[in-house]
Amino acid sequence: MKKIAVAIVMGGYTKESLISIKSGTAVYNNLNKSEFDLYRVYIFNDRWVLKNDENKEYHINKHDFSVKIGKENIKFDCVFNVIHGTPGEDGMLQAYFQLLGIPCTGGNFHHSNITFNKKYCLTLLKNFGINTAKFIFLNKNKIFNEKKILKEIGLPCFVKPNRSGSSLGISKVYEEKNFTTAVKKAFKEDKEIIIESFLDGKEISVGVFSYDKEIFVLPITEIISQNDFFDFESKYSGKSNEITPAKLHPKIESRIYNVANKVYEIFNLSGMSRSEYIIVNGEPYFLEINTIPGLSKESIFPKQLESAGIPLSFFLKKMIEVSITRK
């Protein structure tokens, strides 16, 4: 029986590239090679290449996403997308593969575009009654009134790039004098930013995935950062304590499960996601959603799978099956 040819796509155009490669390596190591022909594909700004086990590079033909190795022209039955940030999480690659007719893990391109854009994401969820922090949206090179913003949002506040992952470019601002520096830092990552009010509470992360038309919410993780907030360093340098499953009151836990399920349905997602919330007075407030969560051994999502008793290899296989049957 012919094995399914899977391109594990990793890398990307941002500082999250190294994290993506760790996730891609985890996928490569955990999928059953007796069932799948696995290929590691790296997408960078300067090149798209397939690397073999000796790290020899072969050029990807972008016209049809094929690769020639010797006399063999390889075409893929499925793409396993593990690019965090652009172009893998914002809908760009999803649209590309949809045009080519190649099944790709994860959500549709327009759903990915909405969830990656904090302004669109928060605005949509507020309209569905999901709790969020108060926020203001700013465009680069547009005049804004700093005092008016801070009066409405309050201090401390967060300044965030509108389209960025892994907390890149985010600052927590305590004093008015530091606001301009935070804005400049965020604008280095994106031409659009949001100013968001501070929520004082317990931070949690919730993994969700769907299979066979059923949505599954994974055990909740409580995040305790050693830094001022769950920033890039906390996420990837071991400067956070992550407790899975989180120790929560059953009523609060039930409320979080319901909200996480609802958010997944609102965005009409498929595949996996991981969303972050702050619990304030027993109510979860949505922060952001990640539609391509990390899959390395240090990542939260695999730990939640383990807590639920779901082997990573089994889960990865199901995500491929979902993408192929969805076509």
Disulfide bonds with the S-S distance in Angstrom:
none
